Amino acid sequence: MKHLKILNILTKEMTTEEIAKESGLSLAETRRFLLRLLEQGKIESVERDGKIFWKLKEKSREEEEFKYL
C-alpha cells in the first residue's frame, strides 16, 4: 500500500524528492505513484520557483455535499 504511505506523508506541500526521501521509495517509484494519485484526483500539484510541489487535493463544498449520492 505504497500509495497510502504517500498520502499519509503529504501533510504539507512537498517536492517529489522530499516525498521519496521520507517514504523510502525510489524517485521513479514515487513519481509513478504521484502521477497515479493525481489522475485519481486525490492530490494536486503546484509549480513555484521552478519546482513542482505536491499536496492533498482540497475538496470543494460541492464535492463534500454530494459525496454520498
Protein Blocks (a to p, Z undefined) as FASTA:
>chain_A
ZZlmmmmmmmbccdfklmmmmnopafklmmmmmmmmmmnopaccddeehiacdddddddf
klmmmmmZZ
